[in-house]
Amino acid sequence: CMFSELLQPLSVLVTGGLGFLGARIVRELLLLRPSDGKGHVVRLVRWCRVDLCQGDVRDPASVHDACRGMDAVIHCAALIDVWGQESDEKIYSINVEGSILNLSKAVGARVFVFTSSVEVTGPNSRGDPIYDGDEETQYDPDLKFPYSRSKAEAEKLVLAANGCPLSPRPGFRQHELAALVLRPMYIYGEDSRFLLYHMKKAVANKNMIIRSSLPSANVNPIYVGNAAYAHTLVTVRTLQAGQRAPAELGGRFYYVSDDTPPSSYTDINYLLLAPLGFGVTSHLPLPYWLLYLYAAWLELCALVLRPFFRYVPPLNRQLLVMLNTHFTFRYKRVHEAFGYKPRFSWEEARARTTAWLDKQLMSR
């Protein structure tokens, strides 16, 4: 991927750089091929370097050290929990109260890209659908997951920081921070722990995927390679915009998806596993309304047992609603603002993911 105005090496901090998405972002950054503006690729291989900083986003000292000298920060480290396994306090301390934003401003990073989630939008507890939505679509989020609420709070902090004064840095004329938010859809691909989890469950069920989503409840899954490419593209284009970035690109959120066919959460798993001989059940294990009552009963049990021990229900109402609500979005704004187009086609994304799943299956 060539960037015609990128004539000097960039220093980019990727939090969560060993995670599912973060590791792919690091790989994308290393694949950048700067150009001299005349179509000639500049040889910058000798400048490509990865420094691993082990730390905690809640620890100001380690964050300050990691941010020092950075041109941009891509903050994708987060604690993801839709089952209620983690305490609200822990989720908020990592996803909201981490000091990465303030310290990146203090050391003069010019661009801050925050990885959020489509779950900040919803679906809400009523299961109101969205069909082919965009950033202008009006919706009452009514968030129930602590994870979703924490991401929404973090988004507010990031967007409010756009345009904040930066500490002066030699050689740079940009005096204000460009802060923006990316909201990727459900991410699939190699190294996805969610895909592994569902494959293991299917193997235990004689290679049959137990349906947890109605076939009509489509979402926009995105391949991890395209999600990582979008983060890299947005970061570099925002850096290139310089002093114009805060006003023209920052202070906004952008949905990120690709050309993976809209499908339910269950059916995307099936599409990826079908070439390996897996099947899928045609109906939910129970009628939806009965599953909803069952989830409510499990939540009540958890509440009653809380004084004695922590019980984590295998199903909750909000998870059930999320899995069974049609919720699709376009990537129009990120395309118009940054020129984003998926790098990997659906066919290539599927082939790569299925090949990886096959290796995991063979190694069992």
KOLRO-210959 format. One line per field, with one value per residue (C-alpha): z, x, y; residue number from 1. Coordinates in steps of 0.02 Angstrom, whole numbers, plus 50000, padded with zeros to 5 digits. Example, Ala and Ser with C-alpha at 12.3 -4.5 7.8 and 13.67 -1.06 7.14 Angstrom:
# residues 2
z <- c(50390;50357) .
x <- c(50615;50684) .
y <- c(49775;49947) .
n <- c(1;2) .
END
This chain:
# residues 364
z <- c(50000;49943;50021;49907;50043;50168;50150;50328;50451;50572;50752;50794;50961;50947;51115;51124;50989;51027;51019;50880;50794;50862;50793;50619;50632;50674;50523;50412;50475;50431;50254;50218;50060;50053;49882;49821;49740;49565;49578;49642;49801;49930;50009;50194;50249;50356;50459;50496;50677;50809;50992;51116;51273;51407;51521;51584;51509;51688;51739;51698;51706;51579;51466;51470;51421;51279;51210;51213;51037;50951;50800;50822;50943;50890;51049;51026;51194;51282;51395;51295;51395;51339;51463;51625;51678;51729;51858;51800;51894;51800;51631;51662;51734;51574;51441;51509;51646;51559;51553;51373;51300;51418;51415;51226;51219;51348;51246;51082;50980;50836;50799;50915;50837;50957;50918;50976;50926;50837;51006;51059;50944;50996;50973;51114;51236;51126;50979;50862;50696;50582;50396;50298;50423;50428;50547;50526;50574;50730;50862;51047;51108;51281;51319;51445;51427;51540;51392;51275;51404;51438;51253;51238;51384;51310;51142;51224;51301;51137;51031;51161;51152;50966;50939;51109;51111;51093;51178;51054;50959;50851;50666;50679;50643;50700;50864;50895;50922;50790;50884;50801;50829;50722;50752;50669;50651;50719;50669;50607;50537;50585;50772;50822;50991;50959;50802;50897;51035;50914;50818;50978;51028;50856;50865;51032;50947;50810;50691;50702;50743;50863;50798;50916;50789;50681;50496;50465;50597;50480;50534;50440;50489;50439;50403;50524;50380;50319;50494;50520;50350;50390;50552;50462;50318;50434;50541;50396;50303;50461;50489;50309;50334;50462;50533;50437;50522;50681;50587;50432;50497;50687;50812;50719;50725;50573;50547;50470;50375;50212;50076;50177;50139;50276;50382;50558;50689;50673;50484;50468;50576;50463;50303;50370;50437;50301;50188;50333;50341;50475;50470;50560;50642;50553;50707;50877;51015;51086;51026;51046;51177;51282;51269;51327;51482;51515;51506;51625;51747;51739;51775;51925;51990;51974;52071;52212;52226;52221;52413;52418;52259;52082;51958;51774;51670;51503;51424;51462;51384;51304;51222;51157;51086;51005;50920;50852;50792;50612;50625;50464;50416;50267;50268;50162;50277;50300;50112;50072;50204;50185;50024;50117;50013;50079;50035;50047;49951;50038;49941;49997;50176;50185;50110;50231;50383;50336;50304;50477;50556;50465;50541;50714;50684;50626;50778;50902) .
x <- c(50000;50085;50059;50126;50161;50243;50428;50488;50468;50322;50315;50147;50097;49973;49900;49848;49977;49984;49796;49684;49661;49815;49938;49864;49874;50059;50083;49992;50101;50257;50191;50176;50270;50302;50314;50408;50249;50308;50259;50431;50430;50553;50659;50626;50647;50797;50686;50551;50561;50445;50476;50375;50323;50245;50134;49960;49847;49796;49976;50023;50210;50212;50090;50196;50352;50260;50186;50347;50401;50248;50169;50007;49920;49801;49713;49634;49676;49513;49429;49288;49153;48975;48943;48963;49121;49215;49165;49099;49240;49375;49294;49279;49454;49528;49409;49372;49490;49651;49767;49822;49724;49785;49965;49971;49916;50048;50191;50130;50057;49967;49836;49733;49629;49514;49447;49268;49130;48964;48894;48904;48755;48660;48553;48446;48350;48194;48287;48249;48334;48441;48446;48594;48624;48759;48830;48675;48553;48455;48439;48403;48548;48481;48646;48644;48816;48949;49068;48956;48930;49117;49154;49022;49099;49273;49209;49145;49315;49406;49291;49295;49485;49486;49565;49651;49818;49972;50139;50261;50375;50523;50488;50298;50177;50019;49967;49803;49761;49660;49556;49432;49339;49320;49173;49210;49077;49100;49278;49321;49478;49636;49671;49491;49458;49271;49285;49388;49258;49116;49215;49255;49072;49024;49153;49080;48909;48966;49018;48851;48841;48698;48601;48600;48543;48388;48435;48351;48456;48593;48746;48902;49050;49219;49379;49519;49636;49515;49486;49673;49697;49561;49650;49816;49741;49645;49798;49913;49786;49750;49936;49952;49811;49919;49840;49679;49652;49561;49431;49410;49431;49436;49294;49192;49156;49163;49082;49201;49142;49185;49102;49074;48894;48774;48734;48685;48816;48778;48781;48949;49021;48938;49001;49179;49165;49058;49208;49276;49121;49022;48834;48713;48545;48400;48310;48349;48353;48192;48072;48148;48021;48057;48245;48216;48121;48257;48392;48292;48278;48466;48497;48380;48476;48639;48563;48499;48664;48772;48790;48861;48964;48979;48874;48898;48747;48788;48656;48587;48447;48556;48668;48515;48444;48611;48623;48446;48428;48457;48595;48683;48784;48874;49055;49014;49088;49257;49264;49225;49341;49491;49466;49443;49402;49420;49590;49532;49382;49255;49321;49500;49448;49346;49485;49615;49503;49446;49626;49674;49526;49576;49751;49676;49563;49708;49813;49680) .
y <- c(50000;50162;50333;50469;50597;50480;50522;50492;50349;50358;50305;50228;50153;50009;49961;49780;49747;49560;49539;49477;49645;49735;49608;49627;49816;49802;49691;49817;49959;49860;49834;50021;50069;50256;50337;50490;50557;50506;50324;50270;50167;50232;50097;50112;49933;49978;50094;49965;49912;49844;49882;49781;49875;49769;49871;49910;50044;50084;50123;50304;50272;50130;50222;50380;50283;50196;50359;50460;50508;50436;50521;50425;50308;50169;50117;49946;49867;49825;49700;49617;49531;49493;49352;49448;49356;49514;49643;49811;49896;49800;49831;50018;50033;49960;50023;50197;50251;50202;50352;50323;50471;50607;50547;50533;50716;50763;50690;50766;50622;50707;50574;50465;50325;50234;50060;50054;49933;49928;49875;50057;50083;49928;49831;49896;49787;49797;49722;49867;49826;49935;49898;49967;50107;50239;50370;50479;50341;50387;50251;50233;50126;50079;49991;49848;49767;49846;49821;49922;50059;50069;50088;50224;50321;50303;50366;50525;50559;50530;50638;50777;50777;50818;50988;50993;51086;50976;50991;51070;50950;51002;50988;50978;51119;51029;51107;51016;50833;50741;50612;50496;50333;50177;50061;49894;49761;49584;49538;49363;49285;49194;49187;49228;49150;49164;49058;48929;48925;48893;48762;48667;48670;48605;48466;48412;48409;48290;48429;48519;48704;48736;48886;49035;49166;49177;49162;49330;49422;49482;49581;49641;49532;49604;49509;49551;49595;49728;49795;49812;49894;50021;50069;50090;50189;50305;50337;50378;50485;50583;50612;50670;50796;50887;51045;51011;50843;50896;50998;50889;50712;50712;50723;50592;50406;50293;50123;49997;49844;49757;49654;49497;49444;49502;49350;49303;49266;49081;49080;49168;49028;48901;48984;48975;48797;48716;48674;48571;48462;48554;48574;48689;48662;48746;48815;48888;48756;48831;48965;49139;49195;49041;49070;49248;49187;49059;49195;49304;49159;49129;49313;49303;49152;49249;49393;49281;49188;49345;49360;49183;49162;49231;49134;49179;49125;49042;49154;49327;49427;49560;49431;49340;49502;49547;49377;49388;49568;49625;49757;49807;49961;50036;50097;50250;50384;50301;50273;50454;50528;50412;50314;50151;49999;49821;49750;49570;49504;49393;49243;49272;49311;49152;49045;49113;49092;48917;48862;48923;48834;48676;48686;48708;48559;48449;48495;48440) .
n <- c(1;2;3;4;5;6;7;8;9;10;11;12;13;14;15;16;17;18;19;20;21;22;23;24;25;26;27;28;29;30;31;32;33;34;35;36;37;38;39;40;41;42;43;44;45;46;47;48;49;50;51;52;53;54;55;56;57;58;59;60;61;62;63;64;65;66;67;68;69;70;71;72;73;74;75;76;77;78;79;80;81;82;83;84;85;86;87;88;89;90;91;92;93;94;95;96;97;98;99;100;101;102;103;104;105;106;107;108;109;110;111;112;113;114;115;116;117;118;119;120;121;122;123;124;125;126;127;128;129;130;131;132;133;134;135;136;137;138;139;140;141;142;143;144;145;146;147;148;149;150;151;152;153;154;155;156;157;158;159;160;161;162;163;164;165;166;167;168;169;170;171;172;173;174;175;176;177;178;179;180;181;182;183;184;185;186;187;188;189;190;191;192;193;194;195;196;197;198;199;200;201;202;203;204;205;206;207;208;209;210;211;212;213;214;215;216;217;218;219;220;221;222;223;224;225;226;227;228;229;230;231;232;233;234;235;236;237;238;239;240;241;242;243;244;245;246;247;248;249;250;251;252;253;254;255;256;257;258;259;260;261;262;263;264;265;266;267;268;269;270;271;272;273;274;275;276;277;278;279;280;281;282;283;284;285;286;287;288;289;290;291;292;293;294;295;296;297;298;299;300;301;302;303;304;305;306;307;308;309;310;311;312;313;314;315;316;317;318;319;320;321;322;323;324;325;326;327;328;329;330;331;332;333;334;335;336;337;338;339;340;341;342;343;344;345;346;347;348;349;350;351;352;353;354;355;356;357;358;359;360;361;362;363;364) .
END
